Amino acid sequence: MSYEMNDLLELMVEQGASDLHLQVGQPPTLRVSGSMLPIDGPALKPEDTERLMLAVTPDGHVSNVKLNGGADFGFSFGEKARFRVSVLRAKTNYGLVLRLIPSKMFGLRDIGLPDKIRELLFRPRGLILVTGPTGSGKSTTLAAMVNYINESRDGHIITIEDPIEYYHDHKRCVVTQREVHVDVPNFSEAIRRALRQDPDVIMVGEMRDLETIEAAISAAETGHLVFGTLHTNGAAKTIDRIVDAFPANMKDMIRTQLASSLVAVISQVLCKKTGGGRIAAYEIMVNTTSIGALIRENKTFRIASDIQTGANLGMITLDTHLMSLVNRELVSADEALEKAQDPNVMREKFHALGVKLRDL
């Protein structure tokens, strides 16, 4: 029996899988609602993964895989779906991981963001960061925000992505989507060029190096609303990570720039939903005069207590949001505990409420 890529993609869409793993030595494996489910069938051989890789990989990327051991790109499966593909070499064999990009654009309420967040999307300038581990739904959150702006105000939105994930139509805004390594060499260069293209909103897919972070902060300071992502957990760690990217003689200047240009940090984790599917839990920090002062004075460890008292501004700690998901029976207590920032405090709360937890 040989597997056909079209059949596997069809199965992914049918099963509502988020990912498809193709590795030598095991059958094709789907990730559904966070769990790995191997397909009923024989294990993949080296020639199978090579054939499946060639079925979806553009020629330019095939040579890249052979030279550098990997390639990332996006592709469309007819009208049915888009995928983000990562091709890799492992023990000299080819492997693939395909991530399904939902074709439906979600509303801010659909993904569980509070209404207060909408006000931030009308800011004329500043930096809004969406952070969290890989696969936590950052791209979906960013796409929902960009879509909300596109439907609610006019202007020019530029997205810089690697690869482009969600396709945005021109609605009230003109939308320019640029792919790194295809339309532009790198993120920092794309931001610099974007500033000459009369943008109102710039979305930076990943702030992964000093030049990109510097260019994004500079764009936010000069009158643009900039969205960016980082693989960090929580607002305080995000700010520390940005400052730590800079050499010692620039750290104070960056703290001052961040204190004035940062609008909000939204950190998220994806939880298994009771009854199937997944749901995001958020920590939301909105910059205030008090938080700005903490950033400037290098006292980010105090930000958590400001978030706890900032509910009227739409702020919430991750653990408070997780507790509310448990109370609404959307997430199990065990799942919340696994994702909590302070599991010991949460465990005590559950004990006080008489909630039964899995024995570890």
Secondary structure as GFF3:
##gff-version 3
##sequence-region A 1 360
A	DSSP	alpha_helix	5	15	.	.	.	ID=ss1
A	DSSP	beta_strand	19	22	.	.	.	ID=ss2
A	DSSP	beta_strand	29	32	.	.	.	ID=ss3
A	DSSP	beta_strand	35	38	.	.	.	ID=ss4
A	DSSP	alpha_helix	46	56	.	.	.	ID=ss5
A	DSSP	alpha_helix	59	68	.	.	.	ID=ss6
A	DSSP	beta_strand	70	77	.	.	.	ID=ss7
A	DSSP	beta_strand	81	90	.	.	.	ID=ss8
A	DSSP	beta_strand	93	101	.	.	.	ID=ss9
A	DSSP	alpha_helix	116	120	.	.	.	ID=ss10
A	DSSP	beta_strand	126	131	.	.	.	ID=ss11
A	DSSP	alpha_helix	138	152	.	.	.	ID=ss12
A	DSSP	beta_strand	155	161	.	.	.	ID=ss13
A	DSSP	beta_strand	173	179	.	.	.	ID=ss14
A	DSSP	alpha_helix	187	194	.	.	.	ID=ss15
A	DSSP	beta_strand	201	204	.	.	.	ID=ss16
A	DSSP	alpha_helix	210	221	.	.	.	ID=ss17
A	DSSP	beta_strand	225	230	.	.	.	ID=ss18
A	DSSP	alpha_helix	235	244	.	.	.	ID=ss19
A	DSSP	three_ten_helix	248	250	.	.	.	ID=ss20
A	DSSP	alpha_helix	251	261	.	.	.	ID=ss21
A	DSSP	beta_strand	262	272	.	.	.	ID=ss22
A	DSSP	beta_strand	278	286	.	.	.	ID=ss23
A	DSSP	alpha_helix	289	296	.	.	.	ID=ss24
A	DSSP	three_ten_helix	300	302	.	.	.	ID=ss25
A	DSSP	alpha_helix	303	308	.	.	.	ID=ss26
A	DSSP	three_ten_helix	311	313	.	.	.	ID=ss27
A	DSSP	alpha_helix	318	327	.	.	.	ID=ss28
A	DSSP	alpha_helix	333	339	.	.	.	ID=ss29
A	DSSP	alpha_helix	343	353	.	.	.	ID=ss30
###
